[in-house]
Amino acid sequence: MRVVVIGINYPPEVAGIAPHTAALCRHLAARGDEVYLVTAKPHYPAWRVSAEHRQFGFPRRTLDGVRVIRVPSYIPAHPGSLIRRLLYDGSFALIAGLTALLLPRADVYLYVGAQPAVAAATALVSRIRRRPWVAKVADLAVNAGAAVGIIRHRVLVRLLRAVEYTAYRRAGAVVVLTKGFADELTRHGVRGQELHLVPDSEDLDSLRPTRTRTETRRRHGLDPDRPLVTHIGGIGRKQGLQVAARAASEDLTDACWLLVGDGPERPAVDRSAPADRMRFLPFLSRPDLADLLAASDLALLTQRRSLINAVVPSKLVTYMAAGLPVVASIHADSEAARLIRRANCGLVVEPEAPALLRDAIAELLADPDRRRQLGSAGRTFAECEFDRSKAVARQAAILESLASLPRR
């Protein structure tokens, strides 16, 4: 089977959808499929292209059997405006679509991400090549944009939502991460038989620590004896991490609040963070991340109040797989909150309420037995629901079922 994948994110990016796309591509290549991946220069979540990838042109490399083509596109340093996001999505969609047309004809095309313009470009490539395509929807982009204030006018929200859902209706299959996503797309005309619910996944074995708690903390300049509350991943508008900075300012537990990652909102969070209680680290390698999570006492998850069904933070699955209890400042009706309740792996408090977040952190730090119970429940749930080998096998089967169809 020959597969052409179009997605704006791919490793060496370590946050968001990139690791999940890589896992699927590597799985396909390992079983003998011919896999082409058209992607952008690495830039997320810092929103700047790393120095080693700033070369001109369309560099190609074969990574783990996957033929990766990186195309030039517009990367906004400050992605908070609608115009910048449209240019970001549109420039990649145009160049990636043309690049895909120059590749050998695929048996099936795959779009991955949360950029409706890129989905539309994949649909057009599929139509020109007369082969089916699959949409793997990481986020409902227009809903997310409206929730964080990037898209403000109601008419524009409806217009862009119509464009987004029209693209997905044209796919031979749509893979979504949650039932909430599936329900939303069904309401907007995506047929149920074309929807496939494949939850986010995690490489469970890669999260086993190799250092002791004390060794890990000293390695990163952290006090071995202070409670450690850890957040990993992007620091952007969706996360609303200012609530954590304010809660840390009022914390009386002597905990260290650690943010591991980067993003456009980091400077603002850094300015409001108490220097004696909040620390920052860059993204870590997988082994270092496993050690750090094992050396932590609690995991932190925050989202803005307006985010309900638009996004599912992949960090939550990582926390659960690491056996770490979660305190989440998120909407009670959000997909993340439903997942935490199902797994019984943590506490959910009202979003954008620093005092409630502070008190929930203090409550769990004072109860080590309960922390162990919640962490163990999360790990057990992850083993049952989020095993990456099972997730990529299901996605590969969906692609294979469409690849076997005759040329349209």
C-alpha positions as CSV (number, residue, x, y, z in Angstrom):
1,M,0.0,0.0,0.0
2,R,1.3,3.5,-0.9
3,V,0.2,6.2,1.5
4,V,0.7,10.0,1.2
5,V,0.3,11.8,4.5
6,I,-0.2,15.5,4.7
7,G,0.1,17.2,8.1
8,I,1.7,20.4,9.3
9,N,3.4,18.8,12.4
10,Y,5.9,16.1,12.7
11,P,9.0,15.2,14.8
12,P,11.4,16.5,16.0
13,E,8.4,18.4,17.4
14,V,7.5,16.6,20.6
15,A,4.2,18.3,21.5
16,G,0.7,18.0,20.1
17,I,-0.1,15.6,17.3
18,A,3.4,15.2,15.9
19,P,4.4,12.1,18.0
20,H,1.0,10.4,17.1
21,T,1.5,11.0,13.4
22,A,5.0,9.7,13.6
23,A,3.8,6.5,15.3
24,L,1.3,5.8,12.6
25,C,3.8,6.5,9.8
26,R,6.5,4.3,11.3
27,H,4.0,1.5,11.9
28,L,3.0,1.6,8.2
29,A,6.6,1.7,7.0
30,A,7.6,-1.1,9.4
31,R,5.0,-3.5,7.9
32,G,6.2,-2.7,4.4
33,D,4.0,0.1,3.2
34,E,5.4,2.9,1.1
35,V,4.9,6.1,3.1
36,Y,5.4,9.7,2.0
37,L,4.9,12.5,4.6
38,V,4.5,16.1,3.5
39,T,5.0,18.4,6.4
40,A,6.3,21.9,7.4
41,K,9.6,22.9,8.9
42,P,9.6,22.0,12.7
43,H,8.1,25.0,14.6
44,Y,5.6,24.0,17.2
45,P,4.8,25.0,20.0
46,A,7.5,27.7,20.1
47,W,6.3,29.1,16.7
48,R,9.7,29.5,15.3
49,V,11.7,27.2,13.0
50,S,14.7,25.7,14.6
51,A,18.1,26.8,13.2
52,E,19.0,23.4,11.7
53,H,15.8,23.4,9.6
54,R,16.0,26.9,8.1
55,Q,17.6,25.8,4.9
56,F,16.0,26.9,1.6
57,G,13.9,24.5,-0.5
58,F,12.2,21.2,0.1
59,P,14.6,19.0,2.1
60,R,13.9,15.3,1.9
61,R,15.0,12.6,4.4
62,T,14.0,9.1,5.1
63,L,13.3,8.7,8.8
64,D,12.5,5.2,10.1
65,G,11.4,4.2,6.6
66,V,9.2,7.2,6.2
67,R,10.0,9.5,3.2
68,V,9.7,13.0,4.8
69,I,9.4,16.1,2.6
70,R,9.4,19.4,4.4
71,V,7.9,22.3,2.5
72,P,8.4,26.1,3.1
73,S,5.4,27.9,4.5
74,Y,4.5,30.9,6.6
75,I,5.1,30.4,10.3
76,P,3.8,33.3,12.5
77,A,5.9,34.3,15.5
78,H,2.7,35.4,17.2
79,P,-0.2,33.2,16.0
80,G,-2.9,34.9,18.0
81,S,-4.7,36.7,15.1
82,L,-7.1,35.2,12.6
83,I,-5.2,36.7,9.6
84,R,-2.0,35.1,10.7
85,R,-3.7,31.7,11.3
86,L,-5.3,31.8,7.9
87,L,-2.0,32.6,6.3
88,Y,-0.3,29.8,8.3
89,D,-2.9,27.2,7.3
90,G,-3.3,28.5,3.7
91,S,0.3,28.8,2.8
92,F,1.1,25.2,3.9
93,A,-2.1,23.9,2.3
94,L,-1.2,25.4,-1.1
95,I,2.4,24.3,-1.1
96,A,1.8,20.9,0.5
97,G,-1.0,20.1,-1.9
98,L,1.1,20.9,-5.0
99,T,4.0,18.9,-3.5
100,A,1.7,15.9,-3.0
101,L,0.5,16.1,-6.6
102,L,4.2,15.7,-7.7
103,L,4.6,12.5,-5.7
104,P,3.7,9.0,-7.1
105,R,-0.1,8.4,-7.0
106,A,-1.1,7.0,-3.6
107,D,-3.5,4.2,-2.9
108,V,-4.9,6.4,-0.2
109,Y,-4.2,9.9,1.1
110,L,-4.3,10.9,4.8
111,Y,-4.7,14.3,6.3
112,V,-3.8,14.7,10.0
113,G,-4.2,17.9,12.1
114,A,-6.6,20.7,12.8
115,Q,-6.3,23.0,9.7
116,P,-9.4,22.9,7.6
117,A,-7.5,24.4,4.6
118,V,-5.1,21.5,4.7
119,A,-8.0,19.1,4.8
120,A,-9.5,20.8,1.8
121,A,-6.2,20.6,0.0
122,T,-6.0,16.9,0.7
123,A,-9.5,16.4,-0.6
124,L,-8.6,18.2,-3.8
125,V,-5.4,16.1,-4.3
126,S,-7.5,13.0,-3.7
127,R,-10.0,14.1,-6.3
128,I,-7.4,14.9,-8.9
129,R,-5.6,11.6,-8.3
130,R,-8.9,9.8,-8.2
131,R,-8.1,8.0,-5.0
132,P,-9.8,8.0,-1.6
133,W,-8.6,10.0,1.5
134,V,-9.0,9.9,5.2
135,A,-9.2,12.8,7.6
136,K,-7.7,12.3,11.1
137,V,-9.1,15.2,13.1
138,A,-7.0,16.3,16.0
139,D,-9.0,19.4,17.0
140,L,-12.2,21.1,15.8
141,A,-10.3,24.1,14.6
142,V,-13.0,26.7,14.2
143,N,-14.6,25.8,17.6
144,A,-11.2,26.1,19.2
145,G,-10.5,29.4,17.5
146,A,-13.8,30.9,18.6
147,A,-13.3,29.6,22.2
148,V,-10.0,31.4,22.6
149,G,-11.1,34.6,20.8
150,I,-9.1,34.2,17.6
151,I,-12.4,34.1,15.6
152,R,-14.9,36.7,17.0
153,H,-17.7,37.4,14.6
154,R,-20.6,34.9,14.7
155,V,-21.1,35.0,11.0
156,L,-17.5,34.3,10.3
157,V,-17.5,31.4,12.8
158,R,-20.5,29.9,10.9
159,L,-18.8,30.4,7.5
160,L,-15.5,28.9,8.5
161,R,-17.2,26.0,10.3
162,A,-19.1,25.3,7.1
163,V,-15.8,25.2,5.2
164,E,-14.3,22.9,7.8
165,Y,-17.2,20.4,8.0
166,T,-17.7,20.4,4.2
167,A,-14.1,19.1,3.8
168,Y,-14.7,16.3,6.3
169,R,-17.9,15.3,4.6
170,R,-15.9,14.6,1.5
171,A,-13.5,12.1,3.1
172,G,-13.9,8.4,2.7
173,A,-13.4,8.1,6.5
174,V,-13.0,10.4,9.4
175,V,-11.0,9.4,12.5
176,V,-11.8,11.4,15.6
177,L,-10.3,11.3,19.1
178,T,-13.5,11.5,21.2
179,K,-17.3,10.9,21.2
180,G,-17.8,14.6,21.5
181,F,-16.0,15.2,18.3
182,A,-18.0,12.4,16.6
183,D,-21.3,13.9,17.8
184,E,-20.4,17.3,16.6
185,L,-19.5,16.1,13.1
186,T,-22.6,13.9,12.9
187,R,-24.7,17.0,13.7
188,H,-23.1,18.7,10.7
189,G,-23.7,16.0,8.2
190,V,-20.7,13.6,8.4
191,R,-22.3,10.1,8.1
192,G,-21.9,7.8,11.1
193,Q,-20.6,4.9,9.1
194,E,-17.7,7.0,8.0
195,L,-16.7,8.1,11.5
196,H,-14.2,6.1,13.4
197,L,-13.5,6.8,17.1
198,V,-9.8,6.1,17.8
199,P,-8.8,7.7,21.1
200,D,-5.4,9.4,21.7
201,S,-2.7,6.9,22.5
202,E,0.6,6.6,24.4
203,D,3.7,4.5,24.2
204,L,3.2,2.9,27.6
205,D,6.6,1.3,27.9
206,S,8.6,4.5,27.2
207,L,7.3,6.1,30.4
208,R,9.1,3.8,32.7
209,P,11.8,5.8,34.7
210,T,15.4,4.9,34.7
211,R,16.6,7.2,37.6
212,T,15.5,7.6,41.2
213,R,13.4,10.5,42.3
214,T,16.3,12.2,44.0
215,E,18.7,11.7,41.0
216,T,16.1,13.2,38.6
217,R,15.4,16.2,40.7
218,R,19.0,17.1,41.3
219,R,19.7,16.6,37.6
220,H,17.2,19.5,36.9
221,G,18.1,21.7,39.8
222,L,15.0,20.8,41.8
223,D,14.7,20.4,45.6
224,P,14.5,16.7,46.4
225,D,12.2,17.3,49.3
226,R,9.7,19.8,48.0
227,P,6.4,18.6,46.6
228,L,6.5,18.9,42.8
229,V,3.5,19.8,40.7
230,T,4.3,19.4,37.0
231,H,2.7,20.6,33.7
232,I,4.1,19.5,30.4
233,G,3.5,20.7,26.8
234,G,2.6,23.8,25.0
235,I,2.2,27.2,26.8
236,G,-0.4,28.9,24.6
237,R,-3.8,30.6,24.7
238,K,-5.8,27.4,25.0
239,Q,-4.0,26.3,28.2
240,G,-4.6,29.6,30.1
241,L,-1.7,28.9,32.4
242,Q,-2.0,32.3,34.1
243,V,-4.4,30.6,36.5
244,A,-1.5,28.3,37.6
245,A,0.8,31.3,38.1
246,R,-1.9,33.0,40.3
247,A,-2.6,29.8,42.2
248,A,1.1,29.3,42.8
249,S,1.4,32.8,44.2
250,E,-1.2,31.9,46.9
251,D,0.0,28.3,47.6
252,L,1.0,27.6,51.2
253,T,2.2,24.0,50.7
254,D,5.8,24.9,49.7
255,A,5.3,23.1,46.4
256,C,7.3,23.8,43.3
257,W,5.1,24.4,40.3
258,L,7.1,23.2,37.2
259,L,6.1,24.0,33.6
260,V,8.0,21.8,31.1
261,G,7.6,23.1,27.5
262,D,7.3,26.3,25.5
263,G,4.9,28.4,23.6
264,P,3.9,32.0,22.7
265,E,2.3,32.6,26.1
266,R,5.4,31.6,28.1
267,P,6.7,35.2,28.5
268,A,3.4,36.4,30.0
269,V,3.2,33.4,32.4
270,D,6.8,33.9,33.4
271,R,6.2,37.6,34.2
272,S,3.3,36.8,36.5
273,A,4.8,33.7,38.1
274,P,6.3,33.7,41.6
275,A,10.0,33.1,41.2
276,D,10.3,31.1,44.4
277,R,7.5,28.8,43.6
278,M,7.3,28.3,39.8
279,R,10.1,26.9,37.6
280,F,10.4,26.4,33.8
281,L,12.2,23.7,31.8
282,P,12.4,23.3,28.1
283,F,11.0,20.2,26.3
284,L,12.7,17.1,27.5
285,S,13.7,13.9,25.7
286,R,11.4,10.9,26.2
287,P,13.7,9.2,28.8
288,D,14.1,12.5,30.7
289,L,10.4,13.1,30.6
290,A,9.6,9.6,32.0
291,D,12.1,10.3,34.9
292,L,10.6,13.7,35.6
293,L,7.0,12.5,35.7
294,A,8.0,9.7,38.0
295,A,9.7,12.3,40.3
296,S,6.6,14.4,40.4
297,D,3.8,14.3,43.0
298,L,1.0,15.8,40.9
299,A,0.2,16.5,37.3
300,L,-1.4,19.8,36.3
301,L,-3.8,20.4,33.5
302,T,-5.4,23.7,32.6
303,Q,-7.8,25.0,29.9
304,R,-9.7,28.1,29.4
305,R,-13.3,28.1,30.4
306,S,-14.6,28.4,26.8
307,L,-12.9,25.2,25.7
308,I,-15.4,22.3,25.9
309,N,-15.5,20.0,23.0
310,A,-12.9,21.7,20.7
311,V,-9.7,20.0,22.0
312,V,-8.4,17.1,23.9
313,P,-5.0,17.7,25.5
314,S,-2.7,14.8,24.7
315,K,-0.8,15.5,27.9
316,L,-3.7,14.0,29.9
317,V,-3.1,10.6,28.4
318,T,0.6,10.9,29.1
319,Y,-0.1,11.8,32.8
320,M,-2.3,8.8,33.1
321,A,0.2,6.5,31.4
322,A,2.8,7.7,33.8
323,G,0.6,6.8,36.8
324,L,0.5,10.4,38.0
325,P,-2.6,11.9,39.7
326,V,-4.1,14.9,37.9
327,V,-5.5,18.2,39.1
328,A,-7.4,19.8,36.3
329,S,-8.6,23.4,36.0
330,I,-11.1,22.8,33.2
331,H,-14.7,23.0,32.2
332,A,-16.7,20.3,33.9
333,D,-18.4,19.3,30.6
334,S,-15.2,19.2,28.6
335,E,-13.9,16.0,27.0
336,A,-10.9,16.1,29.4
337,A,-13.1,16.3,32.5
338,R,-15.3,13.4,31.3
339,L,-12.1,11.3,30.8
340,I,-10.8,12.1,34.3
341,R,-14.1,11.1,35.8
342,R,-14.2,7.9,33.8
343,A,-10.7,6.9,34.8
344,N,-11.0,8.2,38.4
345,C,-7.5,9.6,38.1
346,G,-7.7,13.1,39.6
347,L,-9.7,16.1,40.6
348,V,-11.5,18.6,38.4
349,V,-12.1,22.2,39.5
350,E,-13.7,25.2,37.9
351,P,-11.4,26.8,35.3
352,E,-9.9,30.2,35.7
353,A,-10.4,30.0,39.5
354,P,-6.9,30.2,41.2
355,A,-8.2,29.6,44.7
356,L,-10.0,26.4,43.7
357,L,-6.9,25.1,41.9
358,R,-4.7,26.0,44.9
359,D,-7.0,24.2,47.3
360,A,-7.2,21.1,45.2
361,I,-3.4,20.9,44.9
362,A,-3.1,21.3,48.7
363,E,-5.8,18.7,49.3
364,L,-4.0,16.0,47.3
365,L,-0.5,16.9,48.5
366,A,-1.8,16.3,52.0
367,D,-3.1,12.8,51.1
368,P,-0.4,10.5,49.7
369,D,-2.6,7.4,49.8
370,R,-5.2,9.0,47.7
371,R,-2.6,10.2,45.2
372,R,-1.4,6.6,44.9
373,Q,-4.9,5.4,44.3
374,L,-5.6,8.0,41.6
375,G,-2.3,7.5,39.9
376,S,-2.8,3.7,39.8
377,A,-6.3,4.1,38.4
378,G,-5.0,6.3,35.6
379,R,-2.3,3.9,34.6
380,T,-4.7,1.0,34.6
381,F,-7.1,2.9,32.5
382,A,-4.4,3.9,30.0
383,E,-3.3,0.3,29.6
384,C,-6.8,-0.6,28.7
385,E,-7.8,2.3,26.5
386,F,-4.7,4.1,25.2
387,D,-2.2,1.5,24.1
388,R,-0.4,3.0,21.0
389,S,0.2,-0.3,19.2
390,K,-3.6,-0.9,19.2
391,A,-4.4,2.6,18.1
392,V,-2.0,2.6,15.1
393,A,-3.2,-0.8,14.0
394,R,-6.8,0.4,13.9
395,Q,-5.8,3.4,11.9
396,A,-3.8,1.3,9.5
397,A,-6.8,-1.0,9.0
398,I,-9.0,2.0,8.1
399,L,-6.5,3.2,5.5
400,E,-6.1,-0.3,4.1
401,S,-9.9,-0.7,3.7
402,L,-10.0,2.4,1.5
403,A,-6.7,1.7,-0.4
404,S,-8.3,-1.5,-1.7
405,L,-11.1,0.3,-3.5
406,P,-10.9,0.6,-7.3
407,R,-9.8,3.9,-8.9
408,R,-12.7,6.3,-9.0
